[in-house]
Amino acid sequence: MLNKILYSTLLLLSLTTPVDATIVEFQTSEGNFQVNLFDQTTPKTVDNFLQYIDEEHYTNSVIHRVSTSFVVQGGGFTFEGNWPLTRIDTNAAVVNEPIYSNVRGTIAMAKVGGNVNSATDQWFFNLANNASNLDLQNGGFTVFGQVMGDGMIVVEKIAGLTLCQDIPMKDYSSQNCSDQSTPGVENFVVINQIVIIDSSQVTDTNLSPTKNTLLAAAGEENGSSSSSGGTFAWLLLFILLPIAWRKITA
């Protein structure tokens, strides 16, 4: 009898517990590309991202920011026919998991400046190695996946479009932007949807994501009682930090 109850319980759990997806496909108006998620090492962030996918939160959203040679950002806005863009309602914030480095081709969560655990729905793709900036800024930005194959071709295509107030636009000139001419949805980079491609729990076995070592090193040195060691740590940070400290905010 006990075995039957246990079997029934396990069967019920298998039917009701969502499977962790680790490969998703971004289907955009500029092309599709796949991203492998680090669900084993940044589980809270991946769960948060998958919940938004399940709720179709990202469906028909638009890429709302490009910073040239820095990031492509989306996940938080839609175009409803008029300026400005419409902010999408969010779920609760997720705890920060700064395990990996913000190198080129990775996806990370945006958050509120000065608030480490404030990431909700917005994400960004790193167009370059932004480790010296983003691995340290605001407690480090959580990298939770990386673009697969030649997917960065699509991301770079988006980054190369004409910008209007940092928003990538198609067939919408700088003059249109200056005049604040009303665009159509076809002028934006639209995330048609993000779908699960592989629902296996482990698909990152062959990946070797770069660890965030700068944040850990800074923490260790800040906790050291050695004044000479602390001086060296700060000197190292100043060397590593870029001249222009570019921020990511949600």
NUTI-589089 format. One record per atom (N, C-alpha, C): residue number from 1; x, y negated, z; residue in one letter. Coordinates in steps of 0.001 Angstrom, whole numbers. Last residue first. Example, Ala and Ser with C-alpha at 12.3 -4.5 7.8 and 13.67 -1.06 7.14 Angstrom:
2
   seq      east     north        up   type
     2     12850      2250      7080      S
     2     13670      1060      7140      S
     2     12900       -30      7870      S
     1     13190      5690      7800      A
     1     12300      4500      7800      A
     1     13200      3300      7800      A
This chain:
250
   seq      east     north        up   type
   250     17986    -48479    -15619      A
   250     16702    -47998    -16088      A
   250     15684    -49127    -16038      A
   249     21272    -49277    -16778      T
   249     20167    -49426    -15831      T
   249     18892    -48913    -16466      T
   248     24658    -49328    -17041      I
   248     23480    -48563    -17457      I
   248     22424    -48760    -16394      I
   247     27128    -51807    -18024      K
   247     26239    -51129    -17081      K
   247     25159    -50324    -17789      K
   246     30553    -52218    -18602      R
   246     29210    -52194    -19136      R
   246     28310    -51325    -18284      R
   245     33093    -54149    -18070      W
   245     32370    -53145    -17294      W
   245     30913    -53160    -17739      W
   244     35775    -54688    -19971      A
   244     34346    -55046    -19939      A
   244     33584    -53919    -19269      A
   243     38126    -53272    -19383      I
   243     38079    -54715    -19156      I
   243     36629    -55184    -19064      I
   242     37585    -50135    -17623      P
   242     37696    -50951    -18831      P
   242     37611    -52428    -18485      P
   241     39621    -48545    -15142      L
   241     38404    -49282    -15464      L
   241     38606    -50108    -16727      L
   240     42187    -47561    -14740      L
   240     41236    -46765    -15499      L
   240     40009    -47541    -15938      L
   239     43457    -49468    -13196      I
   239     44051    -49096    -14477      I
   239     43028    -48413    -15357      I
   238     41839    -49490    -10977      F
   238     41930    -50703    -11782      F
   238     42534    -50419    -13147      F
   237     42345    -46903    -10018      L
   237     41001    -47259    -10472      L
   237     41050    -48498    -11358      L
   236     45025    -47080     -9253      L
   236     44629    -46138    -10297      L
   236     43270    -46509    -10875      L
   235     44824    -48907     -7185      L
   235     45612    -49252     -8361      L
   235     45227    -48370     -9532      L
   234     43339    -47411     -5366      W
   234     42742    -48614     -5945      W
   234     43492    -49056     -7193      W
   233     45239    -45395     -4837      A
   233     43923    -45058     -5392      A
   233     43292    -46266     -6051      A
   232     47363    -46816     -3697      F
   232     47568    -46121     -4964      F
   232     46243    -45807     -5634      F
   231     46150    -47647     -1338      T
   231     46609    -48638     -2306      T
   231     46801    -48018     -3674      T
   230     45758    -45205       -72      G
   230     44606    -46002      -466      G
   230     44978    -47041     -1501      G
   229     48377    -44433       385      G
   229     47539    -43608      -480      G
   229     46347    -44390      -978      G
   228     49151    -46398      2159      S
   228     49833    -46300       880      S
   228     49020    -45491      -104      S
   227     47486    -45911      4321      S
   227     47341    -47170      3604      S
   227     48008    -47100      2245      S
   226     45778    -43064      5204      S
   226     47068    -43541      4697      S
   226     46875    -44810      3892      S
   225     43411    -42028      5809      S
   225     43937    -43003      6771      S
   225     45265    -43585      6317      S
   224     40814    -41590      3378      S
   224     42174    -41329      3858      S
   224     42626    -42412      4823      S
   223     38469    -42135      2153      G
   223     38384    -41526      3480      G
   223     39748    -41270      4087      G
   222     39227    -43044      -265      N
   222     38546    -43996       620      N
   222     38463    -43462      2036      N
   221     40212    -40705     -1370      E
   221     41147    -41766     -1014      E
   221     40516    -42778       -71      E
   220     37841    -39255     -1749      E
   220     38906    -38721      -903      E
   220     39849    -39820      -442      E
   219     36472    -40916     -3536      G
   219     35910    -40604     -2226      G
   219     36953    -40105     -1261      G
   218     38152    -40871     -5753      A
   218     37885    -42147     -5086      A
   218     37353    -41920     -3680      A
   217     37972    -38167     -6433      A
   217     39263    -38733     -6038      A
   217     39077    -40037     -5279      A
   216     35275    -38007     -7150      A
   216     35782    -37218     -6033      A
   216     37090    -37786     -5511      A
   215     35271    -39708     -9355      L
   215     34423    -40011     -8202      L
   215     34919    -39276     -6970      L
   214     37044    -38395    -11121      L
   214     37327    -39753    -10650      L
   214     36539    -40087     -9393      L
   213     36098    -36012    -12028      T
   213     37146    -35969    -11008      T
   213     37425    -37349    -10412      T
   212     33634    -34437    -13359      N
   212     33839    -35806    -12877      N
   212     34846    -35739    -11734      N
   211     34601    -32025    -15851      K
   211     34170    -32377    -14504      K
   211     34455    -33857    -14212      K
   210     33390    -31262    -19040      T
   210     34432    -31935    -18262      T
   210     33892    -32364    -16903      T
   209     32158    -28007    -19919      P
   209     31955    -29447    -19697      P
   209     33032    -30021    -18784      P
   208     32413    -25661    -21770      S
   208     33400    -26086    -20766      S
   208     33264    -27585    -20537      S
   207     30329    -22897    -22683      L
   207     30611    -24324    -22646      L
   207     31637    -24634    -21555      L
   206     29519    -20309    -22599      N
   206     30670    -20611    -23445      N
   206     31033    -22103    -23472      N
   205     27263    -20454    -20922      T
   205     28416    -19633    -20556      T
   205     29675    -20014    -21322      T
   204     24851    -21682    -21131      D
   204     26040    -22538    -21154      D
   204     27318    -21785    -20809      D
   203     22576    -20377    -20781      T
   203     23020    -20491    -22178      T
   203     24288    -21329    -22282      T
   202     20518    -18875    -18645      V
   202     21939    -19191    -18780      V
   202     22313    -19200    -20252      V
   201     17803    -18479    -18954      Q
   201     18266    -19226    -17794      Q
   201     19731    -19614    -17890      Q
   200     16197    -19117    -22069      S
   200     17072    -18290    -21246      S
   200     17610    -19119    -20090      S
   199     14676    -20511    -23846      S
   199     14254    -20559    -22451      S
   199     15073    -19622    -21559      S
   198     15397    -22535    -26444      D
   198     15845    -21307    -25798      D
   198     15523    -21400    -24321      D
   197     13866    -24799    -27096      I
   197     14323    -23901    -28148      I
   197     14719    -22544    -27578      I
   196     11358    -27014    -26220      I
   196     12244    -25966    -25729      I
   196     12570    -25015    -26872      I
   195     11276    -30358    -27570      V
   195     10723    -29008    -27390      V
   195     11802    -28054    -26893      V
   194     10153    -33579    -27705      I
   194     11295    -32776    -27288      I
   194     10738    -31399    -26951      I
   193      8903    -35592    -30436      Q
   193      8737    -34730    -29279      Q
   193     10081    -34101    -28923      Q
   192      9570    -37983    -31708      N
   192      8293    -37328    -31998      N
   192      7917    -36360    -30883      N
   191     10882    -40776    -30858      I
   191     11045    -39401    -30388      I
   191      9695    -38728    -30611      I
   190     11611    -43123    -33365      V
   190     10590    -42489    -32534      V
   190     11031    -41085    -32126      V
   189     12922    -46077    -33969      V
   189     13364    -44685    -33885      V
   189     12449    -44010    -32871      V
   188     10708    -48308    -35805      F
   188     11420    -47849    -34614      F
   188     11962    -46441    -34808      F
   187      9157    -48864    -37955      N
   187     10412    -49604    -37838      N
   187     11260    -49157    -36650      N
   186      6804    -47529    -37695      E
   186      7779    -46970    -38640      E
   186      9118    -47695    -38582      E
   185      5274    -49123    -36143      V
   185      5934    -48011    -35470      V
   185      7002    -47395    -36361      V
   184      6065    -52465    -37287      G
   184      5198    -51298    -37216      G
   184      5956    -50177    -36541      G
   183      6557    -55751    -35771      P
   183      6960    -54575    -36536      P
   183      5861    -53518    -36516      P
   182      5962    -59135    -36066      T
   182      5418    -57905    -35492      T
   182      5809    -56705    -36344      T
   181      8777    -61279    -35777      S
   181      7728    -60703    -36622      S
   181      7267    -59380    -36027      S
   180     10555    -62978    -34532      Q
   180      9705    -62115    -33708      Q
   180      8508    -61616    -34503      Q
   179     12425    -64246    -35948      D
   179     11059    -64771    -36067      D
   179     10083    -64048    -35156      D
   178     14584    -62634    -35370      S
   178     14603    -64035    -34936      S
   178     13208    -64643    -34941      S
   177     13745    -60289    -36657      C
   177     13950    -60292    -35206      C
   177     13909    -61716    -34667      C
   176     13728    -61060    -39288      N
   176     12482    -60588    -38677      N
   176     12580    -60656    -37156      N
   175     16473    -61539    -39473      Q
   175     15547    -62655    -39596      Q
   175     14187    -62297    -39015      Q
   174     17483    -59009    -39307      S
   174     17821    -59928    -38221      S
   174     16914    -61157    -38258      S
   173     14838    -56763    -40483      S
   173     16042    -57572    -40589      S
   173     16289    -58428    -39348      S
   172     14003    -53647    -40718      Y
   172     13569    -54795    -39927      Y
   172     14804    -55679    -39759      Y
   171     14540    -51017    -41458      D
   171     13839    -51921    -42383      D
   171     13244    -53127    -41652      D
   170     14616    -49956    -38096      K
   170     14752    -49588    -39511      K
   170     13936    -50562    -40361      K
   169     16444    -50693    -35114      M
   169     15278    -50891    -35973      M
   169     15599    -50494    -37419      M
   168     17305    -50330    -31713      P
   168     17622    -49955    -33099      P
   168     16367    -49989    -33962      P
   167     17484    -53038    -29522      I
   167     16624    -51947    -29978      I
   167     16994    -51598    -31418      I
   166     18904    -55302    -28838      D
   166     19485    -54000    -28475      D
   166     18644    -52803    -28913      D
   165     17461    -57232    -30236      Q
   165     17474    -57244    -28768      Q
   165     17881    -55875    -28239      Q
   164     17741    -55193    -32783      C
   164     16939    -56361    -32428      C
   164     16767    -56348    -30920      C
   163     20175    -53814    -34949      L
   163     19659    -53988    -33597      L
   163     18861    -55276    -33477      L
   162     20326    -51402    -37532      T
   162     20264    -52819    -37152      T
   162     19622    -52951    -35781      T
   161     21998    -48263    -36719      L
   161     20906    -49067    -37261      L
   161     21012    -50524    -36809      L
   160     23860    -46635    -35500      G
   160     24306    -47501    -36580      G
   160     23232    -48372    -37194      G
   159     22608    -44988    -33708      A
   159     23446    -46059    -33164      A
   159     23862    -47059    -34231      A
   158     21483    -43157    -35455      I
   158     20611    -44049    -34691      I
   158     21402    -45256    -34194      I
   157     23832    -41912    -36252      K
   157     22977    -42561    -37247      K
   157     22044    -43561    -36579      K
   156     24666    -40781    -33877      E
   156     25456    -41874    -34449      E
   156     24669    -42625    -35518      E
   155     22688    -38798    -33657      V
   155     22814    -39823    -32611      V
   155     23586    -41032    -33136      V
   154     23271    -37279    -35929      V
   154     21969    -37941    -35806      V
   154     22049    -39072    -34785      V
   153     25818    -36401    -35249      I
   153     25621    -37113    -36524      I
   153     24313    -37896    -36478      I
   152     25596    -34885    -33006      M
   152     25998    -36281    -32821      M
   152     25903    -37080    -34117      M
   151     25066    -32278    -33886      G
   151     23962    -33150    -33483      G
   151     24329    -34603    -33302      G
   150     26576    -30178    -34735      D
   150     26813    -31484    -35365      D
   150     25716    -32488    -35018      D
   149     26556    -28487    -31623      G
   149     26875    -28475    -33047      G
   149     27202    -29857    -33584      G
   148     24705    -30277    -29055      M
   148     25264    -29073    -29655      M
   148     25587    -29280    -31137      M
   147     25240    -32476    -26343      V
   147     24732    -32280    -27700      V
   147     25462    -31100    -28334      V
   146     24770    -31453    -22936      Q
   146     25603    -31962    -24020      Q
   146     25007    -31598    -25367      Q
   145     23686    -32397    -19580      G
   145     23680    -31595    -20798      G
   145     24612    -32179    -21833      G
   144     23751    -34141    -17481      F
   144     23022    -32891    -17288      F
   144     22922    -32046    -18557      F
   143     25431    -36453    -15572      V
   143     25449    -35786    -16873      V
   143     24783    -34431    -16688      V
   142     24586    -39036    -13557      T
   142     24431    -37591    -13687      T
   142     24383    -37146    -15140      T
   141     27032    -41443    -12819      F
   141     25799    -41130    -13539      F
   141     25743    -39633    -13837      F
   140     28217    -42773     -9728      G
   140     28387    -41830    -10841      G
   140     27046    -41510    -11486      G
   139     27696    -44752     -7950      G
   139     27717    -43389     -7442      G
   139     27919    -42332     -8509      G
   138     27944    -47017     -9632      N
   138     26657    -46691     -8983      N
   138     26593    -45236     -8509      N
   137     30700    -45822    -11531      Q
   137     29691    -46862    -11323      Q
   137     28434    -46310    -10654      Q
   136     32231    -43579    -12133      L
   136     32423    -44263    -10855      L
   136     31294    -45226    -10516      L
   135     31584    -42706    -14603      D
   135     31814    -41672    -13591      D
   135     31962    -42279    -12201      D
   134     31464    -45021    -16172      L
   134     30225    -44436    -15660      L
   134     30419    -43333    -14635      L
   133     34282    -45736    -16667      N
   133     33245    -46672    -16237      N
   133     32129    -45932    -15488      N
   132     35747    -43565    -17403      S
   132     36381    -44544    -16524      S
   132     35408    -45580    -15995      S
   131     33974    -42185    -19208      A
   131     34277    -41679    -17876      A
   131     34802    -42746    -16932      A
   130     33104    -42464    -21769      N
   130     32787    -43544    -20831      N
   130     33105    -43166    -19384      N
   129     33958    -41778    -24813      N
   129     34368    -41323    -23488      N
   129     34205    -42480    -22510      N
   128     30912    -42497    -26624      A
   128     32370    -42474    -26470      A
   128     32694    -41871    -25114      A
   127     28231    -42334    -26480      L
   127     28805    -42411    -27818      L
   127     30330    -42335    -27795      L
   126     26105    -40548    -24454      N
   126     27394    -41233    -24478      N
   126     27983    -41164    -25884      N
   125     22680    -41081    -24285      F
   125     23743    -40285    -24873      F
   125     25012    -41122    -24904      F
   124     20413    -41304    -21488      F
   124     21240    -41914    -22537      F
   124     22274    -40904    -23014      F
   123     17079    -41580    -20096      W
   123     18349    -40887    -20311      W
   123     19147    -41644    -21373      W
   122     14397    -42113    -17784      Q
   122     15272    -42586    -18858      Q
   122     16609    -41849    -18884      Q
   121     12899    -41256    -15581      D
   121     12636    -40660    -16893      D
   121     13646    -41037    -17976      D
   120     14759    -41677    -13005      T
   120     13408    -41129    -13195      T
   120     13307    -40478    -14572      T
   119     17201    -42343    -10519      A
   119     16890    -41891    -11874      A
   119     15482    -41322    -11940      A
   118     18082    -43118     -8027      S
   118     16922    -43825     -8573      S
   118     16564    -43393     -9994      S
   117     20278    -42911     -6053      N
   117     19263    -41877     -6294      N
   117     17973    -42481     -6849      N
   116     21756    -45367     -6007      V
   116     22342    -44114     -6490      V
   116     21288    -43094     -6890      V
   115     21401    -48486     -6863      N
   115     20572    -47461     -6210      N
   115     20963    -46103     -6771      N
   114     22685    -50384     -8378      G
   114     22833    -50451     -6936      G
   114     22010    -49437     -6172      G
   113     20319    -50309    -11000      G
   113     21597    -50790    -10502      G
   113     21620    -50881     -8987      G
   112     18507    -47340    -11599      V
   112     18461    -48740    -11184      V
   112     19820    -49143    -10619      V
   111     19634    -45186    -14321      K
   111     19043    -45467    -13013      K
   111     19125    -46952    -12698      K
   110     19777    -42501    -16716      A
   110     19891    -43919    -16363      A
   110     19238    -44127    -14996      A
   109     21482    -39405    -17016      M
   109     20307    -40139    -16553      M
   109     20640    -41594    -16253      M
   108     23025    -38188    -20063      A
   108     23020    -38504    -18641      A
   108     21770    -39314    -18300      A
   107     24618    -36086    -22367      I
   107     23395    -36814    -22025      I
   107     23382    -36993    -20511      I
   106     27644    -36262    -24367      T
   106     26866    -35802    -23214      T
   106     25608    -36654    -23047      T
   105     29196    -37326    -26368      G
   105     28329    -36201    -26690      G
   105     27520    -35665    -25541      G
   104     32048    -38329    -24489      R
   104     31281    -38389    -25729      R
   104     30449    -37124    -25936      R
   103     31576    -38084    -20900      V
   103     32390    -38084    -22114      V
   103     31466    -38104    -23331      V
   102     31091    -38404    -17970      N
   102     30375    -39078    -19060      N
   102     31266    -39219    -20293      N
   101     31480    -35280    -16232      S
   101     31991    -36557    -16704      S
   101     31198    -37077    -17901      S
   100     29472    -33738    -13602      Y
   100     30221    -33769    -14858      Y
   100     30538    -35186    -15312      Y
    99     28165    -34267    -11188      I
    99     29126    -33171    -11270      I
    99     30061    -33329    -12471      I
    98     26249    -36051     -9709      P
    98     27361    -36468    -10571      P
    98     28484    -35434    -10657      P
    97     23259    -36154     -9180      E
    97     24106    -34958     -9227      E
    97     25309    -35225    -10149      E
    96     20786    -37832     -7212      N
    96     21931    -37904     -8107      N
    96     22775    -36626     -8026      N
    95     17329    -36906     -7080      V
    95     18621    -37094     -6418      V
    95     19756    -37036     -7443      V
    94     14802    -38787     -8801      V
    94     15500    -37528     -8545      V
    94     16862    -37820     -7924      V
    93     11661    -40489     -8179      A
    93     13080    -40454     -8543      A
    93     13705    -39123     -8133      A
    92      8413    -39455     -9371      A
    92      9345    -39844     -8314      A
    92     10790    -39714     -8793      A
    91      7488    -40441    -12733      N
    91      7354    -39634    -11527      N
    91      8345    -40143    -10487      N
    90      6213    -43382    -14478      T
    90      7220    -42384    -14116      T
    90      6800    -41555    -12910      T
    89      4638    -44795    -17369      D
    89      4625    -44478    -15942      D
    89      5589    -43337    -15643      D
    88      6450    -46674    -19792      I
    88      5682    -45469    -19468      I
    88      5758    -45222    -17962      I
    87      6141    -49959    -21011      R
    87      6823    -49058    -20076      R
    87      5907    -47884    -19734      R
    86      6029    -51012    -24323      T
    86      5230    -50639    -23149      T
    86      5984    -49635    -22289      T
    85      7768    -53829    -25752      L
    85      7506    -52402    -25637      L
    85      6767    -52114    -24332      L
    84      5988    -57030    -26019      P
    84      7158    -56169    -25855      P
    84      6770    -54691    -25847      P
    83      4903    -56638    -29435      W
    83      5984    -56861    -28481      W
    83      5380    -57291    -27149      W
    82      2458    -54146    -30465      N
    82      2902    -55525    -30242      N
    82      4127    -55548    -29337      N
    81      2005    -51451    -30722      G
    81      1506    -52343    -31765      G
    81      1941    -53777    -31628      G
    80      3220    -50023    -28726      E
    80      1755    -49967    -28791      E
    80      1181    -50968    -29786      E
    79      5909    -47978    -28284      F
    79      5469    -49172    -29009      F
    79      3966    -49047    -29237      F
    78      7237    -46974    -25072      T
    78      6528    -46712    -26326      T
    78      6212    -48041    -26994      T
    77      9971    -45963    -22923      F
    77      9091    -46950    -23536      F
    77      8400    -46407    -24792      F
    76     11854    -44134    -21865      G
    76     11022    -44911    -20957      G
    76      9984    -45824    -21570      G
    75     13581    -42741    -23570      G
    75     12819    -42003    -22571      G
    75     11820    -42799    -21771      G
    74     16986    -43910    -24228      G
    74     15555    -43773    -24484      G
    74     14845    -43126    -23313      G
    73     20056    -45094    -25647      Q
    73     19196    -44878    -24483      Q
    73     17730    -44806    -24870      Q
    72     23344    -44618    -26442      V
    72     22011    -44671    -27051      V
    72     21036    -44244    -25960      V
    71     26451    -46388    -25665      V
    71     25359    -45450    -25391      V
    71     24169    -45661    -26324      V
    70     29000    -47293    -27154      F
    70     28812    -47048    -25721      F
    70     27724    -46008    -25489      F
    69     29127    -48310    -29675      S
    69     30295    -47553    -29194      S
    69     30215    -47240    -27702      S
    68     26615    -50638    -28837      T
    68     27550    -50123    -29844      T
    68     28796    -49510    -29216      T
    67     23902    -49667    -27261      S
    67     25068    -50503    -27009      S
    67     26191    -49905    -27845      S
    66     20502    -49564    -27762      V
    66     21796    -49099    -28261      V
    66     22833    -50129    -27861      V
    65     17278    -48800    -26598      R
    65     18541    -49506    -26394      R
    65     19692    -48783    -27067      R
    64     15001    -47355    -27029      H
    64     14840    -48780    -26724      H
    64     16161    -49524    -26519      H
    63     13451    -45055    -28946      I
    63     14783    -45421    -28464      I
    63     14778    -46935    -28254      I
    62     10095    -44328    -27847      V
    62     11052    -44893    -28801      V
    62     12411    -45085    -28136      V
    61      7661    -41617    -27743      S
    61      8414    -42718    -27136      S
    61      9448    -43215    -28146      S
    60      6359    -39413    -28737      N
    60      6065    -40720    -29347      N
    60      6674    -41900    -28579      N
    59      6925    -37689    -25783      T
    59      6290    -37634    -27098      T
    59      5871    -39029    -27558      T
    58      7770    -37765    -23192      Y
    58      8649    -38347    -24194      Y
    58      8046    -38367    -25595      Y
    57      5738    -36478    -21802      H
    57      6067    -37855    -21460      H
    57      6874    -38535    -22570      H
    56      4683    -33977    -21739      E
    56      4722    -34690    -23026      E
    56      4987    -36177    -22826      E
    55      5039    -32502    -19520      E
    55      3955    -33484    -19459      E
    55      3839    -34293    -20754      E
    54      7316    -31111    -20219      D
    54      6061    -30368    -20061      D
    54      4856    -31303    -20064      D
    53      9168    -33214    -20068      I
    53      8888    -32569    -21354      I
    53      7540    -31854    -21303      I
    52      9117    -33718    -17333      Y
    52      8696    -34771    -18256      Y
    52      8379    -34192    -19638      Y
    51     10169    -31261    -16514      Q
    51      8818    -31647    -16105      Q
    51      8268    -32744    -17016      Q
    50     12726    -31387    -17527      L
    50     11794    -30408    -18095      L
    50     10344    -30710    -17705      L
    49     13811    -33376    -15842      F
    49     13738    -33597    -17288      F
    49     12711    -32655    -17928      F
    48     13688    -32040    -13366      N
    48     13012    -33321    -13555      N
    48     12780    -33592    -15041      N
    47     15368    -29877    -13865      D
    47     13959    -29645    -13527      D
    47     13134    -30905    -13758      D
    46     17762    -31311    -14253      V
    46     17186    -30545    -15363      V
    46     15709    -30263    -15097      V
    45     18121    -32366    -11671      T
    45     17999    -33260    -12819      T
    45     17356    -32550    -13999      T
    44     18342    -30042    -10171      K
    44     17276    -31000     -9859      K
    44     17030    -31938    -11044      K
    43     20631    -28669    -11284      P
    43     19261    -28119    -11341      P
    43     18145    -29116    -11092      P
    42     23278    -28706    -12439      T
    42     22521    -29934    -12135      T
    42     21025    -29581    -12147      T
    41     24042    -26053    -12742      T
    41     24886    -26932    -11928      T
    41     24257    -28294    -11631      T
    40     22181    -24735    -14292      Q
    40     22760    -24024    -13160      Q
    40     23528    -24950    -12216      Q
    39     21450    -26342    -16416      D
    39     20449    -26091    -15380      D
    39     21009    -25366    -14161      D
    38     22522    -28274    -18440      F
    38     23281    -27600    -17386      F
    38     22369    -27275    -16200      F
    37     21315    -27859    -21774      L
    37     21183    -28436    -20438      L
    37     21939    -27601    -19404      L
    36     22144    -28711    -24989      N
    36     22244    -27642    -24001      N
    36     22257    -28268    -22612      N
    35     20234    -29968    -27614      V
    35     21011    -30295    -26427      V
    35     20982    -29106    -25478      V
    34     19961    -30608    -31156      Q
    34     19751    -29802    -29959      Q
    34     20707    -30185    -28842      Q
    33     18121    -32744    -33391      F
    33     19367    -32210    -32847      F
    33     19064    -31510    -31526      F
    32     16649    -34194    -36339      N
    32     16584    -33371    -35141      N
    32     17981    -32953    -34683      N
    31     15888    -37558    -37551      G
    31     16449    -36215    -37640      G
    31     16392    -35497    -36308      G
    30     14628    -39903    -37128      E
    30     15909    -39976    -37832      E
    30     16577    -38611    -37978      E
    29     12472    -39398    -35588      S
    29     12204    -39923    -36928      S
    29     13475    -40040    -37759      S
    28     13276    -36315    -33838      T
    28     13140    -37764    -33971      T
    28     12850    -38155    -35408      T
    27     13344    -33990    -31512      Q
    27     12808    -34142    -32864      Q
    27     12464    -35616    -33043      Q
    26     15612    -32353    -29674      F
    26     15069    -33689    -29841      F
    26     14630    -33813    -31296      F
    25     15335    -29267    -28134      E
    25     15553    -29964    -29398      E
    25     14852    -31312    -29383      E
    24     17151    -27533    -25547      V
    24     15981    -28266    -26034      V
    24     16344    -28945    -27349      V
    23     18142    -24976    -23496      I
    23     18372    -25596    -24799      I
    23     17075    -26245    -25266      I
    22     17234    -24096    -21063      T
    22     18543    -24723    -21097      T
    22     18903    -25273    -22468      T
    21     14493    -23815    -18847      A
    21     14975    -23905    -20227      A
    21     16332    -24580    -20230      A
    20     13339    -21678    -16461      D
    20     14278    -22776    -16683      D
    20     14758    -22749    -18128      D
    19      9895    -20966    -16411      V
    19     11235    -20521    -16741      V
    19     12130    -21735    -16979      V
    18      7621    -21443    -13681      P
    18      8152    -21833    -14990      P
    18      9573    -21340    -15185      P
    17      5591    -19025    -12175      T
    17      6821    -19782    -12029      T
    17      7395    -20160    -13394      T
    16      3403    -17430    -12797      T
    16      3153    -18822    -12424      T
    16      4423    -19666    -12323      T
    15      4178    -14882    -13403      L
    15      3210    -15516    -14287      L
    15      3071    -17007    -14022      L
    14      5838    -14155    -11392      S
    14      6387    -14155    -12744      S
    14      5463    -14848    -13719      S
    13      4075    -14216     -9254      L
    13      5135    -15213     -9338      L
    13      5711    -15304    -10736      L
    12      2532    -11952     -9856      L
    12      1900    -13271     -9827      L
    12      2945    -14374     -9960      L
    11      4456     -9965     -9568      L
    11      3817    -10159    -10858      L
    11      3188    -11531    -10939      L
    10      5017    -10176     -6844      L
    10      6069    -10453     -7814      L
    10      5497    -10712     -9196      L
     9      2501     -9406     -5839      T
     9      3050    -10726     -5536      T
     9      4113    -11131     -6540      T
     8      2288     -6789     -6730      S
     8      1294     -7777     -7177      S
     8      1805     -9188     -6958      S
     7      4407     -5622     -5346      Y
     7      4415     -5634     -6808      Y
     7      3463     -6703     -7339      Y
     6      3517     -5950     -2709      L
     6      4755     -6582     -3137      L
     6      4811     -6703     -4651      L
     5      1240     -4342     -2807      I
     5      1097     -5766     -2494      I
     5      2330     -6528     -2975      I
     4      2404     -1881     -3351      K
     4      1440     -2429     -4298      K
     4      1274     -3937     -4093      K
     3      3931     -1498     -1056      N
     3      4599     -1619     -2347      N
     3      3688     -2243     -3392      N
     2      1928     -1232       846      L
     2      2833     -2369       933      L
     2      3533     -2604      -395      L
     1       837      1213         0      M
     1         0         0         0      M
     1       871     -1261         0      M
